[in-house]
Amino acid sequence: MQEKKWYPWFVVGLLWFVALLNYIDRQMLSTMKPSMMVDIAELETAANFGRLMAIFLWIYALMSPISGIIADRLNRKWMIVGSLFVWSAVTLLMGFAKTFDQLYVLRALMGVSEAFYVPAGLSLIADYHQGKNRSLAIGFHMTGIYLGQHSFGLVGMLYSLVLIFFLKEKKAYTIDTSKIISLWDDFKGAFKGVGILLGNISFWVILFYFSAPSLPGWATKSWLPTLFANNLHIDMSQAGPMATVTMAMSSLIGVLLGGFFSDKWIQRSLRGRIYTGAIGLGLTIPAVLLIGFGHEFLPIVVGASMFGLGFGIFDVNCMPILCQFASPRYRATGYGLMNLAGISTGALITTFLGKSADSGNLSRDIALLSIFVVMALVLQLTMLHPKTANMTE
């Protein structure tokens, strides 16, 4: 089955549902906050809610490089299966949480388990799709992330059994285990990729390019429902679904368009993926200003839609761009480091915006995040000059 021509797309389909569950379970608190406040009074303050969101992000960020290193060394299938099962079990337990401390611990555990999926999943898709459809394949996979709206903890645990039978590993390289004579040798081999990546100036540019848009990205994911409610003067029960659906649907369109045009552009120019990502980043700049400073329905919804579209175009091209600068041996490690940088900034901004919301400055502070996106856009266009469409060694 693994050698069939259709199997690479079958892998995308299998992992699409995992990505769906990944986003669903991660964002459950944002959409379920009003109902959970009934039982857990601490969630009434934005600062406490920010702490709850931030602990997930910090743990997720710190674990991402470790998960990437492991994914580059071991079987990614079993990492994905284990990650899915554990975070789904944690989601199920969150439904029984009665105190803020219980939620806090469970969010931390979710950060550990979910961190093991994305570097493994994206690098596996990149290894299966090495031709002209890499961005589109990753784009289809990422539509699952933007479609998640409700919680299915038990479903995720059961779906991990499906992956055991149908998902197959495919390394685009081999690891010579004959040279490993001690645990120390294995440890050095595992972290070799970190040194190689950090010794490449282009990778540092990619780190900043990836992390700067994460500031408004995580801000909108965590605080857009609150912003809709405050600026449009509507109840959170309306604001939550409106904000979530607007962002999710526009991002879904963005990843598909970004994947399609990136795959076409790369055939004409080695910087095609970089230019496509730049267009996406460019769209998020006026979008953040509209979201932050808009106080009427039309500008806020247009801003949210434009941000989702642009962020989707940017997001779908991050792994394909990394593939132009990093060997297959170190791509999961590279994406893990990118997650560390991007999600750490997300954790910082989530905590900061919690205090900002309590002081009444949420709109202004979200709009100011566009400055970092402008810096990332300039750096990306001036510094990233790939020599190949797909680095092989």
For each residue, the residues with C-beta under 8 A, 3 or more apart:
1: 4 7 166 168
2: 7 168 170
3: 7
4: 1 7 10
5: 8
6: 9 10
7: 1 2 3 4 10 11 128 168
8: 5 11 12 128 129 137
9: 6 12 13 137
10: 4 6 7 13 14 166
11: 7 8 14 15 124 125 128 167 168
12: 8 9 15 16 125 128 129 137 140 141
13: 9 10 16 17
14: 10 11 17 18 162 163 166 167
15: 11 12 18 19 80 121 124 125 141 144 167
16: 12 13 19 20 140 141 143 144
17: 13 14 20 21 144 159
18: 14 15 21 22 80 84 117 121 144 159 163
19: 15 16 22 23 121 141 142 143 144 145
20: 16 17 23 24 144 145 147 148
21: 17 18 24 25 84 87 88 148 152 155 156 159
22: 18 19 25 26 87 114 117 118 144 145 148
23: 19 20 26 27 144 145 146 147 148
24: 20 21 27 28 148 149 150 151 152
25: 21 22 28 87 88 90 91 110 114 148 151 152 153 156
26: 22 23 56 110 114 148
27: 23 24 30 31 148 221 244
28: 24 25 31 32 91 94 151
29: 32 33 36 49 52 53 103 107
30: 27 33 53 221 222 225 240 244
31: 27 28 149 150 225 240 241 244
32: 28 29 35 36 151
33: 29 30 36 37 43 49 225 236 240
34: 37 236 237 240
35: 32 38
36: 29 32 33 39 40 43 103
37: 33 34 40 41 43 44
38: 35
39: 36 98
40: 36 37 43 97 98 99 100 103
41: 37 44
42: 45 48 100
43: 33 36 37 40 48 49 52 100
44: 37 41 48
45: 42 48 49 358
46: 49 50 226 354 355 357 358
47: 50 51 354 355 358
48: 42 43 44 45 51 52 100 354
49: 29 33 43 45 46 52 53 354
50: 46 47 53 54 222 350 351 352 353 354 355 357
51: 47 48 54 55 104 351 354
52: 29 43 48 49 55 56 100 103 104 107
53: 29 30 49 50 56 57 107 222 350 354
54: 50 51 57 58 347 348 350 351 354
55: 51 52 58 59 104 107 108 111
56: 26 52 53 59 60 107 108 110 111
57: 53 54 60 61 111 218 343 344 346 347 350
58: 54 55 61 62 111 343 344 347
59: 55 56 62 63 108 111 112 115
60: 56 57 63 64 111 112 114 115 339 343
61: 57 58 64 115 339 340 341 342 343 344 346 347
62: 58 59 65 66 340 344
63: 59 60 66 67 111 112 115 116
64: 60 61 67 68 115 118 119 335 336 337 338 339 340 343
65: 62 68 69 194 333 336 337 339 340
66: 62 63 69 70 115 336
67: 63 64 70 71 79 115 116 117 119 120 332 336
68: 64 65 71 72 119 120 123 332 333 334 335 336 337 339
69: 65 66 72 73 190 191 193 194 332 333 336
70: 66 67 73 74 79 116 190
71: 67 68 74 76 79 116 119 120 123 332 333 336
72: 68 69 123 190 193 329 330 331 332 333
73: 69 70 175 189 190
74: 70 71 78 79
75: 78 79 169
76: 71 79 80 120 121 123 124 169 332
77: 80 81 124 163 167 168 169
78: 74 75 81 82
79: 67 70 71 74 75 76 82 83 116 117 120
80: 15 18 76 77 83 84 116 117 120 121 124 163 167
81: 77 78 84 85 160 163 164 167
82: 78 79 85 86 116 160
83: 79 80 86 87 113 114 115 116 117 120
84: 18 21 80 81 87 88 117 156 157 159 160 163
85: 81 82 88 89 156 157 160
86: 82 83 89 90 109 112 113
87: 21 22 25 83 84 90 91 110 113 114 117 156
88: 21 25 84 85 91 92 152 153 154 155 156 157 159 160
89: 85 86 92 93 153 157
90: 25 86 87 93 94 106 109 110 113 153
91: 25 28 87 88 94 95 110 151 152 153 156
92: 88 89 95 96 153 154 157
93: 89 90 96 97 106 153
94: 28 90 91 97 103 106 110 153
95: 91 92 151 153
96: 92 93
97: 40 93 94 102 103 106
98: 39 40 102
99: 40 102 103
100: 40 42 43 48 52 103 104
101: 104 105
102: 97 98 99 105 106
103: 29 36 40 52 94 97 99 100 106 107
104: 51 52 55 100 101 107 108
105: 101 102 108 109
106: 90 93 94 97 102 103 109 110
107: 29 52 53 55 56 103 104 110 111
108: 55 56 59 104 105 111 112
109: 86 90 105 106 112 113
110: 25 26 56 87 90 91 94 106 107 113 114
111: 55 56 57 58 59 60 63 107 108 114 115
112: 59 60 63 86 108 109 115 116
113: 83 86 87 90 109 110 116
114: 22 25 26 60 83 87 110 111 117 118
115: 59 60 61 63 64 66 67 83 111 112 118 339
116: 63 67 70 71 79 80 82 83 112 113 119 120
117: 18 22 67 79 80 83 84 87 114 120 121
118: 22 64 114 115 121 122 335 339
119: 64 67 68 71 116 122 123 332 333 335 336 339
120: 67 68 71 76 79 80 83 116 117 123 124 332
121: 15 18 19 76 80 117 118 124 125 141
122: 118 119 125 126 138 141 319 331 332 335
123: 68 71 72 76 119 120 126 127 319 328 331 332 335
124: 11 15 76 77 80 120 121 127 128 169 170
125: 11 12 15 121 122 128 129 134 137 138 141 319
126: 122 123 129 130 134 138 319 320 323 328 331
127: 123 124 130 170 171 172 328
128: 7 8 11 12 124 125 137 170
129: 8 12 125 126 133 134 137 138
130: 126 127 134 172 390
131: 134
132: 263 266 267
133: 129 136 137 263
134: 125 126 129 130 131 137 138 263 320 323 390
135: 138 139 258 259 260 262 263 266 273 276 316 317 320
136: 133 139 140 256 259 260 262 263
137: 8 9 12 125 128 129 133 134 140 141 259
138: 122 125 126 129 134 135 141 142 255 259 316 319 320
139: 135 136 142 143 255 256 258 259 260 316
140: 12 16 136 137 143 255 256 259
141: 12 15 16 19 121 122 125 137 138 144 145
142: 19 138 139 145 146 255 312 315 316
143: 16 19 139 140 146 147 252 255 256
144: 15 16 17 18 19 20 22 23 141 147 148
145: 19 20 22 23 141 142 148 251
146: 23 142 143 247 248 249 251 252 255 308 312
147: 20 23 143 144 248 252
148: 20 21 22 23 24 25 26 27 144 145 248
149: 24 31 244 245 248
150: 24 31
151: 24 25 28 32 91 95
152: 21 24 25 88 91 155 156
153: 25 88 89 90 91 92 93 94 95 156 157
154: 88 92 157 158
155: 21 88 152 158 159
156: 21 25 84 85 87 88 91 152 153 159 160
157: 84 85 88 89 92 153 154 160
158: 154 155 161 162
159: 17 18 21 84 88 155 156 162 163
160: 81 82 84 85 88 156 157 163 164
161: 158 164 165
162: 14 158 159 165 166
163: 14 18 77 80 81 84 159 160 166 167
164: 81 160 161 167
165: 161 162
166: 1 10 14 162 163
167: 11 14 15 77 80 81 163 164
168: 1 2 7 11 77
169: 75 76 77 124
170: 2 124 127 128
171: 127 174 175 328
172: 127 130 328 392
173: 327 328 329
174: 171
175: 73 171 189
176: 179
177: 180
178:
179: 176 185 189
180: 177 185 186 189
181: 185
182: 185 186
183: 186 187
184: 187 188
185: 179 180 181 182 188 189
186: 180 182 183 189 190
187: 183 184 190 191
188: 184 185 191 192
189: 73 175 179 180 185 186 192
190: 69 70 72 73 186 187 193
191: 69 187 188 194 195
192: 188 189 195 196
193: 69 72 190 196 197 329 330 333 334
194: 65 69 191 197 198 333 337
195: 191 192 198 199
196: 192 193 199 200 327 330
197: 193 194 200 203 326 330 333 334 337
198: 194 195 203 204 337
199: 195 196
200: 196 197 203 204 325 326
201: 204 205 383
202: 205 206 325 383 384 385 386
203: 197 198 200 206 207 325 326 334 337
204: 198 200 201 207 208
205: 201 202 208 209 379 380 383 384
206: 202 203 209 210 318 321 322 325 334 338 384
207: 203 204 210 211 337 338 341
208: 204 205 211 212 341 375 376 379
209: 205 206 212 213 277 376 379 380 384
210: 206 207 213 214 318 338 341 342
211: 207 208 214 215 338 341 342 344 345
212: 208 209 215 345 372 373 375 376
213: 209 210 216 217 281 284 311 314 372 373 376
214: 210 211 217 218 341 342 343 345 346
215: 211 212 218 219 345 346 349 369 372 373
216: 213 219 220 284 288 307 366 369 370 372 373
217: 213 214 220 221 311 346
218: 57 214 215 221 222 343 345 346 347 349 350
219: 215 216 222 223 349 350 353 366 369
220: 216 217 223 224 247 291 304 307 366
221: 27 30 217 218 224 247
222: 30 50 53 218 219 350 353
223: 219 220 226 227 350 353 357 362 366
224: 220 221 227 228 243 244 247 291 304
225: 30 31 33 228 229 236 239 240 242 243 244
226: 46 223 229 230 236 239 357 362
227: 223 224 230 231 243 291 292 300 362 363 366
228: 224 225 231 232 234 239 240 242 243 300 304
229: 225 226 232 233 234 235 236 238 239 240
230: 226 227 233 362 363
231: 227 228 294 295 300 363
232: 228 229 239 295 296 297 300
233: 229 230
234: 228 229 238 239 242
235: 229 238 239
236: 33 34 225 226 229 239 240
237: 34 240 241
238: 229 234 235 241 242
239: 225 226 228 229 232 234 235 236 242 243
240: 30 31 33 34 225 228 229 236 237 243 244
241: 31 237 238 244 245
242: 225 228 234 238 239 245 246 301
243: 224 225 227 228 239 240 246 247 304
244: 27 30 31 149 224 225 240 241 247 248
245: 149 241 242 248 249
246: 242 243 249 250 301 304 305 308
247: 146 220 221 224 243 244 250 251 304 307 308
248: 146 147 148 149 244 245 251 252 308
249: 146 245 246 252 253 308
250: 246 247 253 254 304 305 306 307 308 309 312
251: 145 146 247 248 254 255 308 309 311 312 315
252: 143 146 147 248 249 255 256 312
253: 249 250 256 257 308 309 312
254: 250 251 257 258 280 308 309 310 311 312 313 314 315 316
255: 138 139 140 142 143 146 251 252 258 259 312 313 315 316
256: 136 139 140 143 252 253 259 260 312
257: 253 254 260 261 309 312 313
258: 135 139 254 255 261 262 276 277 280 312 313 314 315 316 317
259: 135 136 137 138 139 140 255 256 262 263 316 317
260: 135 136 139 256 257 263 264
261: 257 258 264 265 276
262: 135 136 258 259 265 266 272 273 276 277 316 317 320
263: 132 133 134 135 136 259 260 266 267
264: 260 261 267 268 272
265: 261 262 268 269 272 273 275 276
266: 132 135 262 263 269 270 272 273 320 389
267: 132 263 264 272
268: 264 265 272
269: 265 266 272 275
270: 266 324 386 387 388 389
271: 274 275 384 385 386
272: 262 264 265 266 267 268 269 275 276
273: 135 262 265 266 276 277 317 320 321 324
274: 271 277 278 317 321 380 381 384 386
275: 265 269 271 272 278 279
276: 135 258 261 262 265 272 273 279 280 313 317
277: 209 258 262 273 274 280 281 313 314 317 318 321 380
278: 274 275 281 282 377 380 381
279: 275 276 282 283 310 313
280: 254 258 276 277 283 284 309 310 311 312 313 314 315 317
281: 213 277 278 284 285 310 314 373 376 377 380
282: 278 279 285 310 377
283: 279 280 286 287 306 307 309 310 313
284: 213 216 280 281 287 288 306 307 310 311 314 370 373
285: 281 282 288 289 370 373 374 377
286: 283 289 290 303 306
287: 283 284 290 291 303 304 306 307 310
288: 216 284 285 291 292 303 307 366 367 369 370 373
289: 285 286 292 293 303 367 370
290: 286 287 293 294 299 300 302 303 306
291: 220 224 227 287 288 294 300 303 304 307 366 367
292: 227 288 289 363 364 365 366 367 368
293: 289 290 363 364 367
294: 231 290 291 299 300 303
295: 231 232 299 300
296: 232 299 300
297: 232 300 301
298: 301 302
299: 290 294 295 296 302 303
300: 227 228 231 232 290 291 294 295 296 297 303 304
301: 242 246 297 298 304 305
302: 290 298 299 305 306
303: 286 287 288 289 290 291 294 299 300 306 307
304: 220 224 228 243 246 247 250 287 291 300 301 307 308
305: 246 250 301 302 308 309
306: 250 283 284 286 287 290 302 303 309 310
307: 216 220 247 250 283 284 287 288 291 303 304 310 311
308: 146 246 247 248 249 250 251 253 254 304 305 311 312
309: 250 251 253 254 257 280 283 305 306 312 313
310: 254 279 280 281 282 283 284 287 306 307 313 314
311: 213 217 251 254 280 284 307 308 314 315
312: 142 146 250 251 252 253 254 255 256 257 258 280 308 309 315 316
313: 254 255 257 258 276 277 279 280 283 309 310 316 317
314: 213 254 258 277 280 281 284 310 311 317 318
315: 142 251 254 255 258 280 311 312 318
316: 135 138 139 142 254 255 258 259 262 312 313 320
317: 135 258 259 262 273 274 276 277 280 313 314 320 321
318: 206 210 277 314 315 321 322 335 338
319: 122 123 125 126 138 322 323 331 335
320: 126 134 135 138 262 266 273 316 317 323 324
321: 206 273 274 277 317 318 324 325 384 386
322: 206 318 319 325 326 331 334 335 338
323: 126 134 319 320 326 328 331 390 391
324: 270 273 320 321 386 388 389 390 391
325: 200 202 203 206 321 322 384 386 391
326: 197 200 203 322 323 330 331 334 391
327: 173 196 330 331 391 392 393
328: 123 126 127 171 172 173 323 331 391 392
329: 72 173 193 393
330: 72 193 196 197 326 327 333 334
331: 72 122 123 126 319 322 323 326 327 328 334 335
332: 67 68 69 71 72 76 119 120 122 123 335 336
333: 65 68 69 71 72 119 193 194 197 330 336 337
334: 68 193 197 203 206 322 326 330 331 337 338
335: 64 68 118 119 122 123 318 319 322 331 332 338 339
336: 64 65 66 67 68 69 71 119 332 333 339 340
337: 64 65 68 194 197 198 203 207 333 334 340 341
338: 64 206 207 210 211 318 322 334 335 341 342
339: 60 61 64 65 68 115 118 119 335 336 342 343
340: 61 62 64 65 336 337 343 344
341: 61 207 208 210 211 214 337 338 344 345
342: 61 210 211 214 338 339 345 346
343: 57 58 60 61 64 214 218 339 340 346 347
344: 57 58 61 62 211 340 341 347 348
345: 211 212 214 215 218 341 342 348 349
346: 57 61 214 215 217 218 342 343 349 350
347: 54 57 58 61 218 343 344 350 351
348: 54 344 345 351 352
349: 215 218 219 345 346 352 353 369
350: 50 53 54 57 218 219 222 223 346 347 353 354
351: 50 51 54 347 348 354 355
352: 50 348 349 355 356 365
353: 50 219 222 223 349 350 356 357 362 365 366
354: 46 47 48 49 50 51 53 54 350 351 357 358
355: 46 47 50 351 352 358 359
356: 352 353 359 361 362 365
357: 46 50 223 226 353 354 360 361 362
358: 45 46 47 354 355
359: 355 356
360: 357
361: 356 357 364 365
362: 223 226 227 230 353 356 357 365 366
363: 227 230 231 292 293 366 367
364: 292 293 361 367 368
365: 292 352 353 356 361 362 368 369
366: 216 219 220 223 227 288 291 292 353 362 363 369
367: 288 289 291 292 293 363 364 370
368: 292 364 365 371
369: 215 216 219 288 349 365 366 372 373
370: 216 284 285 288 289 367 373 374
371: 368 374 375
372: 212 213 215 216 369 375 376
373: 212 213 215 216 281 284 285 288 369 370 376 377
374: 285 370 371 377 378
375: 208 212 371 372 378 379
376: 208 209 212 213 281 372 373 379 380
377: 278 281 282 285 373 374 380 381
378: 374 375 381 382
379: 205 208 209 375 376 382 383
380: 205 209 274 277 278 281 376 377 383 384
381: 274 278 377 378 384
382: 378 379
383: 201 202 205 379 380
384: 202 205 206 209 271 274 321 325 380 381
385: 202 271
386: 202 270 271 274 321 324 325 389
387: 270
388: 270 324 391 392
389: 266 270 324 386
390: 130 134 323 324
391: 323 324 325 326 327 328 388
392: 172 327 328 388
393: 327 329
